[in-house]
Amino acid sequence: MKAFPNIKTKRLLLRQFNSDDALYVQDLAGHIDIASTTIRIPYPYKDGMAAEWIKTLAKKYMDDMEITLAVTFASDKTLVGAISLMLNRKHDRAEMGYWIGKPYWNKGFGGEAAKAMLKYGFEKLGLHRINAHHFKHNQASGRILQKIGMSYEGCLRHHIKKWDKYEDIECYGILEEEYFKKKSSLKKGG
């Protein structure tokens, strides 16, 4: 069985979810403001749903379909959120998705986790392209994607129906060569 990675940043540790995380996931992801900005998180988030979700993650990772990691503080391992790469190995690409618990908004944790996952996707998984999207009304997520170097690729109008309302989806992406060019430019001070 291949081990999940531990990805460390200045303030965070991205690590495998475990059963002890279930109540924290339910508490954080169960907030209406989290559910309203994500496609897959239900509301209300009922008892047992987080434990069932966590049980699915290892198989998806072993099957090379998805890697989902807990976003935690490096110092005390407090759960902050979650981040994923949904893999499409046939095309060497992945879709990044994440959520950060409301108590941790506006502190840079989403960008820090997303930047680390981007690096992992290109430098460890050998991906050619990583894309992400967000509801148009969630502009904070768009700023994160721009800060990590993704380019705006367009809007899918009324692409998702969430809670009986059609939502526009803003799309972003970055190619492997763009990632490495930006990384090289930063090393040179440019």
Rosetta constraint file for C-alpha pairs under 8 A:
AtomPair CA 1 CA 62 HARMONIC 7.26 0.50
AtomPair CA 2 CA 62 HARMONIC 6.92 0.50
AtomPair CA 4 CA 15 HARMONIC 7.15 0.50
AtomPair CA 4 CA 16 HARMONIC 5.94 0.50
AtomPair CA 4 CA 61 HARMONIC 7.95 0.50
AtomPair CA 5 CA 14 HARMONIC 7.93 0.50
AtomPair CA 5 CA 15 HARMONIC 6.46 0.50
AtomPair CA 5 CA 16 HARMONIC 7.38 0.50
AtomPair CA 6 CA 13 HARMONIC 6.69 0.50
AtomPair CA 6 CA 14 HARMONIC 5.65 0.50
AtomPair CA 6 CA 15 HARMONIC 4.81 0.50
AtomPair CA 6 CA 16 HARMONIC 7.44 0.50
AtomPair CA 7 CA 13 HARMONIC 5.69 0.50
AtomPair CA 7 CA 14 HARMONIC 4.93 0.50
AtomPair CA 7 CA 15 HARMONIC 6.64 0.50
AtomPair CA 7 CA 116 HARMONIC 7.16 0.50
AtomPair CA 8 CA 12 HARMONIC 5.87 0.50
AtomPair CA 8 CA 13 HARMONIC 4.60 0.50
AtomPair CA 8 CA 14 HARMONIC 6.35 0.50
AtomPair CA 8 CA 74 HARMONIC 7.30 0.50
AtomPair CA 8 CA 116 HARMONIC 7.88 0.50
AtomPair CA 9 CA 13 HARMONIC 6.37 0.50
AtomPair CA 9 CA 74 HARMONIC 7.90 0.50
AtomPair CA 9 CA 112 HARMONIC 7.24 0.50
AtomPair CA 9 CA 113 HARMONIC 7.75 0.50
AtomPair CA 9 CA 116 HARMONIC 6.97 0.50
AtomPair CA 10 CA 74 HARMONIC 7.98 0.50
AtomPair CA 11 CA 73 HARMONIC 6.04 0.50
AtomPair CA 11 CA 74 HARMONIC 5.57 0.50
AtomPair CA 11 CA 75 HARMONIC 7.39 0.50
AtomPair CA 12 CA 71 HARMONIC 6.78 0.50
AtomPair CA 12 CA 72 HARMONIC 5.59 0.50
AtomPair CA 12 CA 73 HARMONIC 4.53 0.50
AtomPair CA 12 CA 74 HARMONIC 4.45 0.50
AtomPair CA 12 CA 75 HARMONIC 7.74 0.50
AtomPair CA 12 CA 109 HARMONIC 7.80 0.50
AtomPair CA 12 CA 112 HARMONIC 7.81 0.50
AtomPair CA 12 CA 113 HARMONIC 7.37 0.50
AtomPair CA 13 CA 70 HARMONIC 7.99 0.50
AtomPair CA 13 CA 71 HARMONIC 6.18 0.50
AtomPair CA 13 CA 72 HARMONIC 5.26 0.50
AtomPair CA 13 CA 73 HARMONIC 5.89 0.50
AtomPair CA 13 CA 74 HARMONIC 4.73 0.50
AtomPair CA 13 CA 77 HARMONIC 7.37 0.50
AtomPair CA 14 CA 69 HARMONIC 5.62 0.50
AtomPair CA 14 CA 70 HARMONIC 5.43 0.50
AtomPair CA 14 CA 71 HARMONIC 4.75 0.50
AtomPair CA 14 CA 72 HARMONIC 6.15 0.50
AtomPair CA 14 CA 113 HARMONIC 7.42 0.50
AtomPair CA 15 CA 69 HARMONIC 5.12 0.50
AtomPair CA 15 CA 70 HARMONIC 5.24 0.50
AtomPair CA 15 CA 71 HARMONIC 6.85 0.50
AtomPair CA 15 CA 72 HARMONIC 7.64 0.50
AtomPair CA 16 CA 68 HARMONIC 7.37 0.50
AtomPair CA 16 CA 69 HARMONIC 5.10 0.50
AtomPair CA 16 CA 70 HARMONIC 5.92 0.50
AtomPair CA 17 CA 21 HARMONIC 6.48 0.50
AtomPair CA 17 CA 54 HARMONIC 6.49 0.50
AtomPair CA 17 CA 57 HARMONIC 8.00 0.50
AtomPair CA 17 CA 68 HARMONIC 7.94 0.50
AtomPair CA 17 CA 69 HARMONIC 6.16 0.50
AtomPair CA 17 CA 70 HARMONIC 5.41 0.50
AtomPair CA 18 CA 22 HARMONIC 7.59 0.50
AtomPair CA 18 CA 54 HARMONIC 6.84 0.50
AtomPair CA 19 CA 51 HARMONIC 6.28 0.50
AtomPair CA 19 CA 54 HARMONIC 6.87 0.50
AtomPair CA 19 CA 55 HARMONIC 7.89 0.50
AtomPair CA 21 CA 25 HARMONIC 6.09 0.50
AtomPair CA 21 CA 79 HARMONIC 7.48 0.50
AtomPair CA 22 CA 26 HARMONIC 6.17 0.50
AtomPair CA 22 CA 48 HARMONIC 7.95 0.50
AtomPair CA 22 CA 50 HARMONIC 5.03 0.50
AtomPair CA 22 CA 51 HARMONIC 5.07 0.50
AtomPair CA 22 CA 54 HARMONIC 7.29 0.50
AtomPair CA 23 CA 27 HARMONIC 6.14 0.50
AtomPair CA 23 CA 50 HARMONIC 7.21 0.50
AtomPair CA 24 CA 28 HARMONIC 6.05 0.50
AtomPair CA 24 CA 79 HARMONIC 6.83 0.50
AtomPair CA 25 CA 29 HARMONIC 5.53 0.50
AtomPair CA 25 CA 30 HARMONIC 7.45 0.50
AtomPair CA 25 CA 50 HARMONIC 6.13 0.50
AtomPair CA 25 CA 79 HARMONIC 7.82 0.50
AtomPair CA 25 CA 81 HARMONIC 7.56 0.50
AtomPair CA 26 CA 30 HARMONIC 5.14 0.50
AtomPair CA 26 CA 45 HARMONIC 6.27 0.50
AtomPair CA 26 CA 46 HARMONIC 7.57 0.50
AtomPair CA 26 CA 47 HARMONIC 7.46 0.50
AtomPair CA 26 CA 49 HARMONIC 7.58 0.50
AtomPair CA 26 CA 50 HARMONIC 5.74 0.50
AtomPair CA 27 CA 31 HARMONIC 6.87 0.50
AtomPair CA 28 CA 34 HARMONIC 7.80 0.50
AtomPair CA 28 CA 80 HARMONIC 7.93 0.50
AtomPair CA 28 CA 81 HARMONIC 7.43 0.50
AtomPair CA 28 CA 100 HARMONIC 7.97 0.50
AtomPair CA 28 CA 101 HARMONIC 4.93 0.50
AtomPair CA 28 CA 102 HARMONIC 7.02 0.50
AtomPair CA 29 CA 34 HARMONIC 5.80 0.50
AtomPair CA 29 CA 35 HARMONIC 6.81 0.50
AtomPair CA 29 CA 41 HARMONIC 7.13 0.50
AtomPair CA 29 CA 45 HARMONIC 7.42 0.50
AtomPair CA 29 CA 81 HARMONIC 7.83 0.50
AtomPair CA 29 CA 99 HARMONIC 7.77 0.50
AtomPair CA 29 CA 101 HARMONIC 6.46 0.50
AtomPair CA 30 CA 34 HARMONIC 7.02 0.50
AtomPair CA 30 CA 35 HARMONIC 6.91 0.50
AtomPair CA 30 CA 41 HARMONIC 7.97 0.50
AtomPair CA 30 CA 42 HARMONIC 7.63 0.50
AtomPair CA 30 CA 43 HARMONIC 6.46 0.50
AtomPair CA 30 CA 44 HARMONIC 6.35 0.50
AtomPair CA 30 CA 45 HARMONIC 4.81 0.50
AtomPair CA 31 CA 35 HARMONIC 6.55 0.50
AtomPair CA 31 CA 43 HARMONIC 7.78 0.50
AtomPair CA 31 CA 102 HARMONIC 7.64 0.50
AtomPair CA 32 CA 36 HARMONIC 5.96 0.50
AtomPair CA 32 CA 43 HARMONIC 6.48 0.50
AtomPair CA 32 CA 44 HARMONIC 7.61 0.50
AtomPair CA 33 CA 37 HARMONIC 6.57 0.50
AtomPair CA 33 CA 102 HARMONIC 7.41 0.50
AtomPair CA 34 CA 38 HARMONIC 6.54 0.50
AtomPair CA 34 CA 41 HARMONIC 7.68 0.50
AtomPair CA 34 CA 99 HARMONIC 7.12 0.50
AtomPair CA 34 CA 100 HARMONIC 7.79 0.50
AtomPair CA 34 CA 101 HARMONIC 7.08 0.50
AtomPair CA 34 CA 102 HARMONIC 7.10 0.50
AtomPair CA 35 CA 39 HARMONIC 7.51 0.50
AtomPair CA 35 CA 40 HARMONIC 7.83 0.50
AtomPair CA 35 CA 41 HARMONIC 5.17 0.50
AtomPair CA 35 CA 42 HARMONIC 5.98 0.50
AtomPair CA 35 CA 43 HARMONIC 6.04 0.50
AtomPair CA 37 CA 134 HARMONIC 7.57 0.50
AtomPair CA 37 CA 135 HARMONIC 6.46 0.50
AtomPair CA 37 CA 138 HARMONIC 6.34 0.50
AtomPair CA 38 CA 99 HARMONIC 7.71 0.50
AtomPair CA 38 CA 134 HARMONIC 7.60 0.50
AtomPair CA 38 CA 135 HARMONIC 7.55 0.50
AtomPair CA 39 CA 160 HARMONIC 7.95 0.50
AtomPair CA 39 CA 162 HARMONIC 7.23 0.50
AtomPair CA 41 CA 45 HARMONIC 7.77 0.50
AtomPair CA 45 CA 49 HARMONIC 6.77 0.50
AtomPair CA 48 CA 52 HARMONIC 6.28 0.50
AtomPair CA 49 CA 53 HARMONIC 6.15 0.50
AtomPair CA 50 CA 54 HARMONIC 6.12 0.50
AtomPair CA 51 CA 55 HARMONIC 6.33 0.50
AtomPair CA 52 CA 56 HARMONIC 6.78 0.50
AtomPair CA 53 CA 57 HARMONIC 6.95 0.50
AtomPair CA 54 CA 58 HARMONIC 7.94 0.50
AtomPair CA 56 CA 60 HARMONIC 6.59 0.50
AtomPair CA 57 CA 61 HARMONIC 6.23 0.50
AtomPair CA 57 CA 66 HARMONIC 7.76 0.50
AtomPair CA 57 CA 67 HARMONIC 7.41 0.50
AtomPair CA 57 CA 68 HARMONIC 6.66 0.50
AtomPair CA 58 CA 62 HARMONIC 6.07 0.50
AtomPair CA 59 CA 63 HARMONIC 5.95 0.50
AtomPair CA 60 CA 64 HARMONIC 6.23 0.50
AtomPair CA 60 CA 65 HARMONIC 5.18 0.50
AtomPair CA 60 CA 66 HARMONIC 5.30 0.50
AtomPair CA 60 CA 67 HARMONIC 7.09 0.50
AtomPair CA 61 CA 65 HARMONIC 5.98 0.50
AtomPair CA 61 CA 66 HARMONIC 5.21 0.50
AtomPair CA 61 CA 67 HARMONIC 5.22 0.50
AtomPair CA 61 CA 68 HARMONIC 7.76 0.50
AtomPair CA 64 CA 87 HARMONIC 6.96 0.50
AtomPair CA 64 CA 89 HARMONIC 7.88 0.50
AtomPair CA 65 CA 86 HARMONIC 6.14 0.50
AtomPair CA 65 CA 87 HARMONIC 5.05 0.50
AtomPair CA 65 CA 88 HARMONIC 6.92 0.50
AtomPair CA 65 CA 89 HARMONIC 7.95 0.50
AtomPair CA 66 CA 84 HARMONIC 6.89 0.50
AtomPair CA 66 CA 85 HARMONIC 5.61 0.50
AtomPair CA 66 CA 86 HARMONIC 4.36 0.50
AtomPair CA 66 CA 87 HARMONIC 5.30 0.50
AtomPair CA 67 CA 84 HARMONIC 5.44 0.50
AtomPair CA 67 CA 85 HARMONIC 5.34 0.50
AtomPair CA 67 CA 86 HARMONIC 6.60 0.50
AtomPair CA 67 CA 87 HARMONIC 7.79 0.50
AtomPair CA 68 CA 82 HARMONIC 6.92 0.50
AtomPair CA 68 CA 83 HARMONIC 5.62 0.50
AtomPair CA 68 CA 84 HARMONIC 4.13 0.50
AtomPair CA 68 CA 85 HARMONIC 6.54 0.50
AtomPair CA 69 CA 82 HARMONIC 5.74 0.50
AtomPair CA 69 CA 83 HARMONIC 5.47 0.50
AtomPair CA 69 CA 84 HARMONIC 6.31 0.50
AtomPair CA 70 CA 79 HARMONIC 6.78 0.50
AtomPair CA 70 CA 80 HARMONIC 7.65 0.50
AtomPair CA 70 CA 81 HARMONIC 6.11 0.50
AtomPair CA 70 CA 82 HARMONIC 4.66 0.50
AtomPair CA 70 CA 83 HARMONIC 6.64 0.50
AtomPair CA 71 CA 79 HARMONIC 6.00 0.50
AtomPair CA 71 CA 80 HARMONIC 5.38 0.50
AtomPair CA 71 CA 81 HARMONIC 4.91 0.50
AtomPair CA 71 CA 82 HARMONIC 5.09 0.50
AtomPair CA 71 CA 83 HARMONIC 6.75 0.50
AtomPair CA 71 CA 113 HARMONIC 6.99 0.50
AtomPair CA 72 CA 76 HARMONIC 7.99 0.50
AtomPair CA 72 CA 77 HARMONIC 5.03 0.50
AtomPair CA 72 CA 78 HARMONIC 5.17 0.50
AtomPair CA 72 CA 79 HARMONIC 4.38 0.50
AtomPair CA 72 CA 80 HARMONIC 5.14 0.50
AtomPair CA 72 CA 81 HARMONIC 7.01 0.50
AtomPair CA 73 CA 77 HARMONIC 4.80 0.50
AtomPair CA 73 CA 78 HARMONIC 5.34 0.50
AtomPair CA 73 CA 79 HARMONIC 6.77 0.50
AtomPair CA 73 CA 80 HARMONIC 7.03 0.50
AtomPair CA 80 CA 100 HARMONIC 5.86 0.50
AtomPair CA 80 CA 101 HARMONIC 5.67 0.50
AtomPair CA 80 CA 104 HARMONIC 6.62 0.50
AtomPair CA 81 CA 98 HARMONIC 7.43 0.50
AtomPair CA 81 CA 99 HARMONIC 5.50 0.50
AtomPair CA 81 CA 100 HARMONIC 4.24 0.50
AtomPair CA 81 CA 101 HARMONIC 5.48 0.50
AtomPair CA 82 CA 98 HARMONIC 5.47 0.50
AtomPair CA 82 CA 99 HARMONIC 5.54 0.50
AtomPair CA 82 CA 100 HARMONIC 6.61 0.50
AtomPair CA 83 CA 96 HARMONIC 7.33 0.50
AtomPair CA 83 CA 97 HARMONIC 5.76 0.50
AtomPair CA 83 CA 98 HARMONIC 4.12 0.50
AtomPair CA 83 CA 99 HARMONIC 6.62 0.50
AtomPair CA 83 CA 113 HARMONIC 7.30 0.50
AtomPair CA 83 CA 114 HARMONIC 7.39 0.50
AtomPair CA 83 CA 117 HARMONIC 7.77 0.50
AtomPair CA 84 CA 95 HARMONIC 7.88 0.50
AtomPair CA 84 CA 96 HARMONIC 5.54 0.50
AtomPair CA 84 CA 97 HARMONIC 5.17 0.50
AtomPair CA 84 CA 98 HARMONIC 6.14 0.50
AtomPair CA 84 CA 117 HARMONIC 7.95 0.50
AtomPair CA 85 CA 94 HARMONIC 5.64 0.50
AtomPair CA 85 CA 95 HARMONIC 5.45 0.50
AtomPair CA 85 CA 96 HARMONIC 4.60 0.50
AtomPair CA 85 CA 97 HARMONIC 6.55 0.50
AtomPair CA 85 CA 117 HARMONIC 7.79 0.50
AtomPair CA 85 CA 121 HARMONIC 7.76 0.50
AtomPair CA 86 CA 94 HARMONIC 5.20 0.50
AtomPair CA 86 CA 95 HARMONIC 5.08 0.50
AtomPair CA 86 CA 96 HARMONIC 6.46 0.50
AtomPair CA 86 CA 97 HARMONIC 7.92 0.50
AtomPair CA 87 CA 92 HARMONIC 7.71 0.50
AtomPair CA 87 CA 93 HARMONIC 6.16 0.50
AtomPair CA 87 CA 94 HARMONIC 4.38 0.50
AtomPair CA 87 CA 95 HARMONIC 6.72 0.50
AtomPair CA 88 CA 92 HARMONIC 5.98 0.50
AtomPair CA 88 CA 93 HARMONIC 5.33 0.50
AtomPair CA 88 CA 94 HARMONIC 5.73 0.50
AtomPair CA 89 CA 93 HARMONIC 6.40 0.50
AtomPair CA 92 CA 126 HARMONIC 7.58 0.50
AtomPair CA 92 CA 127 HARMONIC 4.93 0.50
AtomPair CA 92 CA 128 HARMONIC 5.33 0.50
AtomPair CA 92 CA 129 HARMONIC 6.73 0.50
AtomPair CA 93 CA 127 HARMONIC 5.44 0.50
AtomPair CA 93 CA 128 HARMONIC 5.70 0.50
AtomPair CA 93 CA 129 HARMONIC 4.65 0.50
AtomPair CA 93 CA 130 HARMONIC 5.56 0.50
AtomPair CA 93 CA 131 HARMONIC 7.88 0.50
AtomPair CA 94 CA 121 HARMONIC 7.97 0.50
AtomPair CA 94 CA 127 HARMONIC 7.36 0.50
AtomPair CA 94 CA 129 HARMONIC 6.57 0.50
AtomPair CA 94 CA 130 HARMONIC 4.89 0.50
AtomPair CA 94 CA 131 HARMONIC 6.44 0.50
AtomPair CA 95 CA 130 HARMONIC 5.66 0.50
AtomPair CA 95 CA 131 HARMONIC 4.87 0.50
AtomPair CA 95 CA 132 HARMONIC 5.41 0.50
AtomPair CA 96 CA 130 HARMONIC 6.79 0.50
AtomPair CA 96 CA 131 HARMONIC 6.13 0.50
AtomPair CA 96 CA 132 HARMONIC 5.08 0.50
AtomPair CA 97 CA 132 HARMONIC 6.49 0.50
AtomPair CA 97 CA 133 HARMONIC 7.83 0.50
AtomPair CA 98 CA 110 HARMONIC 7.62 0.50
AtomPair CA 98 CA 114 HARMONIC 7.79 0.50
AtomPair CA 99 CA 110 HARMONIC 7.43 0.50
AtomPair CA 100 CA 104 HARMONIC 6.55 0.50
AtomPair CA 100 CA 105 HARMONIC 6.69 0.50
AtomPair CA 100 CA 109 HARMONIC 7.49 0.50
AtomPair CA 100 CA 110 HARMONIC 6.27 0.50
AtomPair CA 101 CA 105 HARMONIC 6.77 0.50
AtomPair CA 104 CA 109 HARMONIC 7.24 0.50
AtomPair CA 105 CA 109 HARMONIC 7.51 0.50
AtomPair CA 105 CA 110 HARMONIC 7.94 0.50
AtomPair CA 108 CA 112 HARMONIC 6.17 0.50
AtomPair CA 109 CA 113 HARMONIC 6.06 0.50
AtomPair CA 110 CA 114 HARMONIC 6.01 0.50
AtomPair CA 110 CA 144 HARMONIC 6.96 0.50
AtomPair CA 111 CA 115 HARMONIC 5.94 0.50
AtomPair CA 111 CA 144 HARMONIC 5.19 0.50
AtomPair CA 111 CA 145 HARMONIC 7.58 0.50
AtomPair CA 111 CA 147 HARMONIC 7.27 0.50
AtomPair CA 111 CA 148 HARMONIC 6.90 0.50
AtomPair CA 112 CA 116 HARMONIC 6.34 0.50
AtomPair CA 113 CA 117 HARMONIC 6.20 0.50
AtomPair CA 114 CA 118 HARMONIC 6.06 0.50
AtomPair CA 114 CA 144 HARMONIC 7.80 0.50
AtomPair CA 114 CA 145 HARMONIC 7.90 0.50
AtomPair CA 114 CA 148 HARMONIC 7.18 0.50
AtomPair CA 115 CA 119 HARMONIC 6.32 0.50
AtomPair CA 115 CA 148 HARMONIC 5.56 0.50
AtomPair CA 116 CA 120 HARMONIC 6.25 0.50
AtomPair CA 117 CA 121 HARMONIC 6.05 0.50
AtomPair CA 118 CA 122 HARMONIC 6.33 0.50
AtomPair CA 118 CA 130 HARMONIC 7.49 0.50
AtomPair CA 119 CA 123 HARMONIC 5.62 0.50
AtomPair CA 119 CA 124 HARMONIC 7.59 0.50
AtomPair CA 120 CA 124 HARMONIC 5.07 0.50
AtomPair CA 120 CA 125 HARMONIC 6.51 0.50
AtomPair CA 121 CA 125 HARMONIC 4.93 0.50
AtomPair CA 121 CA 126 HARMONIC 6.39 0.50
AtomPair CA 121 CA 127 HARMONIC 5.79 0.50
AtomPair CA 121 CA 130 HARMONIC 7.69 0.50
AtomPair CA 122 CA 126 HARMONIC 4.89 0.50
AtomPair CA 122 CA 127 HARMONIC 4.97 0.50
AtomPair CA 122 CA 128 HARMONIC 6.99 0.50
AtomPair CA 122 CA 176 HARMONIC 6.28 0.50
AtomPair CA 122 CA 179 HARMONIC 7.87 0.50
AtomPair CA 123 CA 127 HARMONIC 7.85 0.50
AtomPair CA 127 CA 176 HARMONIC 6.86 0.50
AtomPair CA 128 CA 175 HARMONIC 5.80 0.50
AtomPair CA 128 CA 176 HARMONIC 4.85 0.50
AtomPair CA 128 CA 177 HARMONIC 7.95 0.50
AtomPair CA 129 CA 173 HARMONIC 7.12 0.50
AtomPair CA 129 CA 174 HARMONIC 5.80 0.50
AtomPair CA 129 CA 175 HARMONIC 4.45 0.50
AtomPair CA 129 CA 176 HARMONIC 5.81 0.50
AtomPair CA 130 CA 173 HARMONIC 5.72 0.50
AtomPair CA 130 CA 174 HARMONIC 5.58 0.50
AtomPair CA 130 CA 175 HARMONIC 6.59 0.50
AtomPair CA 131 CA 150 HARMONIC 7.79 0.50
AtomPair CA 131 CA 171 HARMONIC 7.44 0.50
AtomPair CA 131 CA 172 HARMONIC 5.57 0.50
AtomPair CA 131 CA 173 HARMONIC 3.98 0.50
AtomPair CA 131 CA 174 HARMONIC 6.33 0.50
AtomPair CA 132 CA 145 HARMONIC 7.62 0.50
AtomPair CA 132 CA 171 HARMONIC 6.13 0.50
AtomPair CA 132 CA 172 HARMONIC 5.34 0.50
AtomPair CA 132 CA 173 HARMONIC 6.23 0.50
AtomPair CA 133 CA 142 HARMONIC 7.85 0.50
AtomPair CA 133 CA 169 HARMONIC 6.33 0.50
AtomPair CA 133 CA 170 HARMONIC 5.39 0.50
AtomPair CA 133 CA 171 HARMONIC 4.46 0.50
AtomPair CA 133 CA 172 HARMONIC 5.89 0.50
AtomPair CA 134 CA 138 HARMONIC 6.45 0.50
AtomPair CA 134 CA 139 HARMONIC 7.95 0.50
AtomPair CA 134 CA 141 HARMONIC 6.45 0.50
AtomPair CA 134 CA 142 HARMONIC 6.79 0.50
AtomPair CA 134 CA 169 HARMONIC 5.55 0.50
AtomPair CA 134 CA 170 HARMONIC 5.42 0.50
AtomPair CA 134 CA 171 HARMONIC 6.92 0.50
AtomPair CA 135 CA 139 HARMONIC 7.85 0.50
AtomPair CA 135 CA 167 HARMONIC 6.49 0.50
AtomPair CA 135 CA 168 HARMONIC 5.92 0.50
AtomPair CA 135 CA 169 HARMONIC 4.75 0.50
AtomPair CA 135 CA 170 HARMONIC 6.22 0.50
AtomPair CA 136 CA 167 HARMONIC 7.28 0.50
AtomPair CA 136 CA 168 HARMONIC 5.48 0.50
AtomPair CA 136 CA 169 HARMONIC 5.53 0.50
AtomPair CA 136 CA 170 HARMONIC 5.64 0.50
AtomPair CA 138 CA 142 HARMONIC 7.06 0.50
AtomPair CA 139 CA 143 HARMONIC 6.37 0.50
AtomPair CA 140 CA 144 HARMONIC 6.49 0.50
AtomPair CA 141 CA 145 HARMONIC 6.42 0.50
AtomPair CA 142 CA 146 HARMONIC 6.25 0.50
AtomPair CA 142 CA 170 HARMONIC 7.73 0.50
AtomPair CA 143 CA 147 HARMONIC 6.09 0.50
AtomPair CA 144 CA 148 HARMONIC 6.38 0.50
AtomPair CA 145 CA 149 HARMONIC 6.62 0.50
AtomPair CA 145 CA 150 HARMONIC 5.47 0.50
AtomPair CA 145 CA 151 HARMONIC 7.86 0.50
AtomPair CA 145 CA 172 HARMONIC 7.03 0.50
AtomPair CA 146 CA 150 HARMONIC 5.12 0.50
AtomPair CA 146 CA 151 HARMONIC 6.46 0.50
AtomPair CA 146 CA 152 HARMONIC 7.67 0.50
AtomPair CA 149 CA 174 HARMONIC 7.01 0.50
AtomPair CA 149 CA 179 HARMONIC 7.25 0.50
AtomPair CA 149 CA 182 HARMONIC 7.73 0.50
AtomPair CA 150 CA 172 HARMONIC 5.77 0.50
AtomPair CA 150 CA 173 HARMONIC 5.00 0.50
AtomPair CA 150 CA 174 HARMONIC 4.86 0.50
AtomPair CA 151 CA 172 HARMONIC 5.30 0.50
AtomPair CA 151 CA 173 HARMONIC 5.43 0.50
AtomPair CA 151 CA 174 HARMONIC 6.24 0.50
AtomPair CA 152 CA 170 HARMONIC 7.65 0.50
AtomPair CA 152 CA 171 HARMONIC 6.05 0.50
AtomPair CA 152 CA 172 HARMONIC 4.49 0.50
AtomPair CA 152 CA 173 HARMONIC 6.78 0.50
AtomPair CA 153 CA 170 HARMONIC 7.75 0.50
AtomPair CA 153 CA 171 HARMONIC 5.32 0.50
AtomPair CA 153 CA 172 HARMONIC 5.16 0.50
AtomPair CA 153 CA 173 HARMONIC 6.77 0.50
AtomPair CA 154 CA 170 HARMONIC 6.01 0.50
AtomPair CA 154 CA 171 HARMONIC 5.37 0.50
AtomPair CA 154 CA 172 HARMONIC 7.35 0.50
AtomPair CA 155 CA 168 HARMONIC 6.63 0.50
AtomPair CA 155 CA 169 HARMONIC 5.56 0.50
AtomPair CA 155 CA 170 HARMONIC 4.55 0.50
AtomPair CA 155 CA 171 HARMONIC 6.00 0.50
AtomPair CA 156 CA 168 HARMONIC 5.64 0.50
AtomPair CA 156 CA 169 HARMONIC 5.04 0.50
AtomPair CA 156 CA 170 HARMONIC 6.47 0.50
AtomPair CA 156 CA 171 HARMONIC 7.53 0.50
AtomPair CA 157 CA 167 HARMONIC 7.02 0.50
AtomPair CA 157 CA 168 HARMONIC 4.43 0.50
AtomPair CA 157 CA 169 HARMONIC 6.46 0.50
AtomPair CA 158 CA 166 HARMONIC 4.81 0.50
AtomPair CA 158 CA 167 HARMONIC 4.69 0.50
AtomPair CA 158 CA 168 HARMONIC 4.60 0.50
AtomPair CA 158 CA 169 HARMONIC 7.35 0.50
AtomPair CA 159 CA 166 HARMONIC 6.83 0.50
AtomPair CA 159 CA 167 HARMONIC 6.08 0.50
AtomPair CA 159 CA 168 HARMONIC 5.70 0.50
AtomPair CA 159 CA 169 HARMONIC 6.31 0.50
AtomPair CA 160 CA 166 HARMONIC 5.61 0.50
AtomPair CA 160 CA 167 HARMONIC 5.18 0.50
AtomPair CA 160 CA 168 HARMONIC 6.87 0.50
AtomPair CA 160 CA 169 HARMONIC 7.37 0.50
AtomPair CA 161 CA 165 HARMONIC 5.34 0.50
AtomPair CA 161 CA 166 HARMONIC 4.34 0.50
AtomPair CA 161 CA 167 HARMONIC 5.99 0.50
AtomPair CA 162 CA 166 HARMONIC 6.31 0.50
AtomPair CA 162 CA 167 HARMONIC 6.84 0.50
AtomPair CA 174 CA 178 HARMONIC 6.44 0.50
AtomPair CA 174 CA 179 HARMONIC 6.77 0.50
AtomPair CA 175 CA 179 HARMONIC 6.29 0.50
AtomPair CA 176 CA 180 HARMONIC 6.31 0.50
AtomPair CA 177 CA 181 HARMONIC 5.97 0.50
AtomPair CA 178 CA 182 HARMONIC 6.10 0.50
AtomPair CA 179 CA 183 HARMONIC 6.13 0.50
AtomPair CA 180 CA 184 HARMONIC 5.98 0.50
AtomPair CA 181 CA 185 HARMONIC 6.08 0.50
AtomPair CA 182 CA 186 HARMONIC 6.18 0.50
AtomPair CA 183 CA 187 HARMONIC 6.40 0.50
AtomPair CA 184 CA 188 HARMONIC 6.39 0.50
AtomPair CA 185 CA 189 HARMONIC 6.31 0.50
AtomPair CA 185 CA 190 HARMONIC 5.00 0.50
AtomPair CA 186 CA 190 HARMONIC 5.42 0.50
